[in-house]
Amino acid sequence: MLSSIQASVKGMKEQAKIANRYRPETIKQLAAAITVAVGVSPSDAAILADALVDADIQGITTHGVSRLNIYVRRMQKGLINPKAELIVNRQRGSTLAVDAGNGLGQVQAVKTLQKLMPMAKENGVAMATIGNSQHFGALSYYCNHAAAQDMILLAMTNGEPAMSPAGGCQAYFGTNPVAASFPTGKGYPVKIDLATSIVARGNIIAAQKRGQPIPPGWALTVDGEPTTDASAALAGTVLTMAGHKGYALALMVEVFSGVLSGAAFGSSIGSMYKNMDRKQDVGHFFCLLDIAAFIDPSEFKQRMDQAIDEIKACRKQPGVNEILIPGERSHAKAQENLERGIFIEEAVQKELKLLCEELKIPFRLG
């Protein structure tokens, strides 16, 4: 009897997921329309919408359309400048120090990458620090764009305090991710995109929204006690990955992204959700390499394919059917979502609907 009930519940959840799937282009148009309604130019709104929906397509829902509501609320309060210009404060050779003007992080990051690409083509490498910015979504979005142009982007960003140094229980660092993507001949790039925390904080935020517990070992309370309560974890601190090694990497990212860029760092960074009275002042770091400056791109891809084949041919652990390559799972998820539509949680749909009602925009998901 119990198994039949469980099967029924599982079937209902699957039906709900099917019902909540929508065409990416439809969601993109809706997100852009909402963003334009709060003062963002159509071209900049298109960049933001593309970045958000791409994250949902890739299965990174924590950085997808679910973030649009808080971006809009911060723009409405004057905490994000919807019309910000990207300002180059310094330029020497193929390096840039830019000021995002407290604008939308995704928009200013894409514009910075567009500036770096011709510089890297000419000089082999180009780098930029981006200060006075915001949360800018999934780093792999920018890295994958570079890989599609036969280039390699090493990207990193700091963020609002969420993670303590090893041995501490006070949030100081953001989850401070670092990422790079490498083109291949396999139909997908090798994608490295990881937080220096044991888990991306967005997963804890998502668990809190769903009213679900988090696994043990993810976080500590404000008093330094282990917790499975998502709310207590958000009030406390996420743990670093690999202990002191994750702490060291987080510090490296903080220096490149915050200290070097002139942006805020550590506990000086504003919280996107908690501090609705001040800007975030997040910093980013981009290092872009043109593969052709080092090796012929076609040969590079052949060598990458060889490396992938050799990794997959490694002797497997008992019970393991296949060794996966970083980026392979998200590529498969992207193919599924492009075919079936992207899943938008009901809570996110309610946020989008409320925004449309407030801004007098037709709420159409299709």
N, C-alpha and C positions, 0 to 999 in steps of 0.2 A: 504493500500500500504506500509506504513512505517513498520507495523508489519511483513509483508512478507519479506521485505528487512532485518530487524533485524534477522528474523529466518534464512534467507539465510546466513548472516554473521556468526551467531552462528554455523550453520552447517559446514561452511568452517573452522572455528576455531577447531571444534571437529575433522574434517577430518585431519587437520594439526597435531593435537595431536596424532591421531592414526598413521599417517605417521612417526612421530618422536619418536616412541616407539621402543626400542631395547632390546634384550636379555641382562640381567645383566651380564652374563658370557662373552659375547662379548665385552661389555664396559670395564669390568674388565681386560680382556686380552689387550685391546688397551691402557688403562691407565698404566698398568704395563710395556708394551713395550716402551711407551714414557718415563717413569721414568727410566728404565734401560738405555735408550739411552743417558741420561744425567749423568750417572755415579753411579746410585743406584744399589746395588746388587739385583739379582732376588728375593731373599727371602724378602728383605726389600720392594722392589717394590710391591710384592704380598700383604704385609701388608697394604701399603698405598692404593692400588687399592681396596682392600676389604673394607677398612674403608670408602672410598669415595662412592663406589657403594652402600654400605649398607645404607648410608645416603639418597641416591636417592631412594632406595627401600622403605625406611621408610617414604618417602615424605618430607624429610628435604633437599630439593634441594639446599638451600643456603650453605650447607656444603658438597655438593656432588662433582661430577666431574667438576662442574663449578669452583672449586677452583684449579684444577690441573694446569691451565695455569700460575697463579701467582706463584705457588710453583716452577714450572720449570724455570720461568724467574728469580726468586731469586737464584735458584741453578746455573743458567748460569752466574750470576753476582758474584758468590762466597758468597752470603749472607745466604745461607743454605748449610751446609756440607753434601753432598749426601752419604758420607762414614763414618759418625760420629759413634763413639763407645759410648756406655752408660757406664759412669763411676760412681762407688759408692764412694762418698767422705766420708760418715760416715755411720756406722751401729752400732746400739746398740739394743740388743734384737730383737724385731720384727719391728724396725723402720729403714728406709733408707733415706739418703739424696743423691740424684743422680744428676749428671750433664749430660744433654742431648747432650752436645758437639755441640750445634748449629745445630743439625740434624733435620730431619723431625719429627714434633710433634707426628703424629699418630704412627710412627714406634717406637719412644722412649717410648711413653706411653704404648703401647702394651708390650714392653719388660719389662718395670717396673712392669706392672700388672702380668706378668709371674713370676717375682721374688717374688712378694708379695704372690701369691697364696699358695705355700707350707709353707710359714712362717705363714700365717693365719690358715692353716690347723693344724699346730703344736701348735700355741699359742692362737688361737681363734680370734685374731685381728692382723693386720699388717698395717703400715702406711708408706707413702713416700711423700717427697717433690721432685719435679722435676724442676730444674732450667736450664737456658741457652737453652730454648726450643723455639718453634714456635707455631703459631696457630695450634690446633690439632683436629679440626673438632667437631663433635657432641659428647658430653660427654656420651650420652645414649649408644653409641657404646660399650664403655668399661663397663658401668654398666650392660648392657644386657648380655655381655659375663660372667660377674661375676654371675649374676642371673641364667644363664644356668648351673653353677657349684654349685648351692645351696649356693651361697654366696651373700653378699650385699656390693656393692661398693658405698661409698659416694665420689663424685668427684667434683672438682671445679677448675676453671682456671681464671687468669686475662687476660687482653688483651690490645690492643692498645687503647689510649684515644678516647672515643666516647661518654661519659656520664658525665654530671656535677654533683657535689654534690647538694643536695636540696638547693635551693636559689641561686645557681650559674648558669652561662651560659658559662663557659669554660669547655671543655671536659677534664676530668682528669682520670676517671675510664674507664675500658673497660665495656662491657655489663655484664661481670663477672657472668657467669652462674654457677649454682649448680645443681647436679643431683644425683639420686639414683634409682635403679631398684630392685623390689622385686618379687621373683618367686611365682607362683600361680599354681593351678591345672586347670586353665581356658584355657590353651593353649597360653597364652601371659603373660608377666610380667607386674606388675603395674610399670609404668615408669614415674618418676618425672624428668623433664629436662627443666629448665626454666632460662632465663636470668633475671638479676635483673633490667634490663631496661624494659620499658613498652612494647617494642617489640625488637626482635633480629635485630641487625644492618644489618644482611644479607638481611633482607626483604627490607630495604631501598636501599641497593646496587642493589638488583634485580629490584626494581622500577625504579631506575636511568637508569639501562641498557635497560629497556623497554620504557623509556621516559614517565613514568606514574607518577602522583602525589601520595603522601602518605596521609593517613587520618589525619584530625586535631587531635592535642593532642599527636602526636608521638614525635615531635622534636622542637627545637628552632634554630634560626639563630645564627650567631656569635655575634649578638647584643642583643640576648636574646628575640627576637620576635618569636611568634608562626609561623610555616610555614608548607605548604603542598608540597613544592618543594623539591624533593629528593636530588638534588645537594646542595641546601642551607642547608638541614638537615645534610648531610655528612660533610659539612664545619663547621657546628655549633655543636650542641649537641643533643643526644637522651635523652629523659626524663626518670627518674627512675620510676619503678613501685611503686604504692602506696606511692608516695611522699617520706617523710623522712624515711619510713620503708624500701623502696627499697634502699635508700642511705645507711642505716645502714648495710643491707645485703651485698651491694657492697663493703663496707669497710671491712667487715668480710672476704669476699672472697679474697680481695686484700692482707690482712695480711697473711692468710693461704697460698695463692699461690705465692705471690711476696715477701713480707717481710721475711717470715719464710724460704723460699727456697733459698734466696740469689739472686733471679732473679731481673730484673728491676721491678719497680712498678710505677703506676701513669703515669705522662707525660714523664717518662724516657723510656717507652716501645716504640720500633720502630714500625712504621706503615707498615703493609704488602704491601700496595699499594702506599703510598706516599713516604716513606723513602727507596728509592732504592739505598741507599748508606751506610746503616748500618743494623746490625742484629736486630731482634725483642727482644730477651731475655725475652720471656714469661715464667711464672711459673705456675705449676699445683700442686694440692694436692690430694692424694688418701688416703682414709681410708677404708680398706677391712675387713669385718667381716665374719667369718665362722658361718653359722646359727647353725650348729651342736654343737657349743660351748655353745649355749644358749637354744636350744630346738631342738627336733627331726625335721629334714627338712620336713618330711611328715606331721607332726602335724602343723608345721608352715604354710604349703600350705593350709591345711584344714581350719586353722583359717583365713588366707588371703581370701580364697574363701567365708567363712562366712561373713567376713567384706564387701566383694564386693556385695554379695547378699543383705545384709542389706542396703547398700548404694543405690543400685538400687531400693530397695523396698520403699525408702523414698517417702513421698508425693510430687508430682510434681507440679511445677508452671503451670499456665494456658498456654496451647499451647505447652508444652514440652511432647514429646512422650517417651523419654527414658533418664535416667541419665547415662552418660558415665563415665567410669573410666579412669584416666590418663594412656595412653598407648594403650587403646582400639582402638582409631581412627587410630593411626599409624600402629597398627597390621592389621587392615582391609585394610589400604592403601598398606601395604607390600604384603598382599595376592593378591590384585588386580595387583600390579606391577610385582609380580613374574609370574602371569598368562598372563598378557597383554604385559609385557615389561615395562622398565622404560622410562619416557619421558625426552628427552634431547632437550633443547631449541636450536633453529637454531643458535643463537649467540654463544652458547657453542660449537656446532658442527663446526662452522667456526674456533674457536680457536683450537680445536683438529686437524682439517684438516691442519691448518697452521703449527702447531707443527710437524705433521707427514711429511709435505713437507720439513721443515727445517732440521729435523733429519733423513730424507730419510727412513721413515717407511711407509709401506702400510697403507692407510687409509681405514679400513674396519669396517663398523658398522653392516652390514648384514641386 
